[in-house]
Amino acid sequence: MGAFRYPIDIGDPQGERYERVDALVDTGATYTTLPASLLRRLGIQPMERSTFTLADERSVELELSIALARIDGRLRPTVVVFAPTEGTFILGAVTLEEFG
């Protein structure tokens, strides 16, 4: 199966604000990763920092938190990573598993 995009709504943990994004479905990525600017605009604040190993073997430290994800009308809390670059919309394996 090739890479494809799927629309998801990302919301703040209180469920008050949402934005729709077309995310790249990437089962090789552990967590859903979205632009830090989008998450902050929704009022999502970082909870901690963690070290991640990228595909090119570099290690980077990034912030993460909890957001609400809505896919096909179903709602789940999920871990999100604050991407330092715009245009990063990745739907990761943890979120996919949470939706079954």
N, C-alpha and C positions, 0 to 999 in steps of 0.2 A: 504494500500500500504506500503510495506517495504522500508527500506532505500536502496538507490542506488547511484551510482556514475555517473557523466556525465562530459565529457571533455569540458573545457572552456579555452579560451585564455585570459590572463590578460596582459594589456599593460599600458605603461605610458600615462599620459593625452595628450601628443602630438601625440600619435599613432606611435611612432618610433620603440619601442621595445616591443616584446610580448613573453610570455612563456605559453606553454600549461600545464594545470594541470587537473587531474581527481579529481573533487570536489564531496564531499558528499552532496547530495541535502537534505537540512534540513529546512523544512517549519517552524519549531519551532525556528529557529535562525533568528533574525531580519536582520543582515547584513552578507555579504560575508566576511569570515575571512580567511586570508592567512598568511603564515610565514612572519614575519618582514624581514627576510633575503632576501626572494624572492622579496618583494616589494621594498626594498632598492636597490637590484641588478638591478631592472628595472628603478631606478632613481625616484621612487615615494617617496616623502617626506611627513612626517606627517603634517597635517594641524591643528589638535587639539587633545585634550585628552578628554575621556568621561568615565563615570563609567558604568560598565555592571554587571548585576547579572547573575551568572552562574547557571547551572542546580542544583548544590548542595547548592544553596542559598548564596554562597560567592559573595562578590562584589570585582571587580578588576577595576583598571583604565588602559585603553589601548589607544593607539594612533589610529587615523583614518585619512583617506584621500579620494581622488577621483582617480579612475583608469578607464581605458576602459576595458569593458568585451565584448568578441566576442563569441557568441554561435550560432552554425549552420549558420555562415556567416553573422549574424546580429550584429551590434555594438551599444553599449550603454555606457554612463558614469555611474558609480555606486560608492557608498560608500564602502570602504574596511577597515577592521579592521586589525591592525598589531598584529598577534598572537605571543606571546613570545616563543612558542615552534615550532620546526620543525615538519613537517608532518601534520599540521592543514590546511586542504583544505575544507572549508565549503561554499557551495553556499546557501546564505540566501534568505529570503522572499522578501526583498526589490529588490534585483537583479532579482529574478524571476518575480515579478510584473512589473518591468521596461521592461521586454521582453514580457509581456502579456501572 
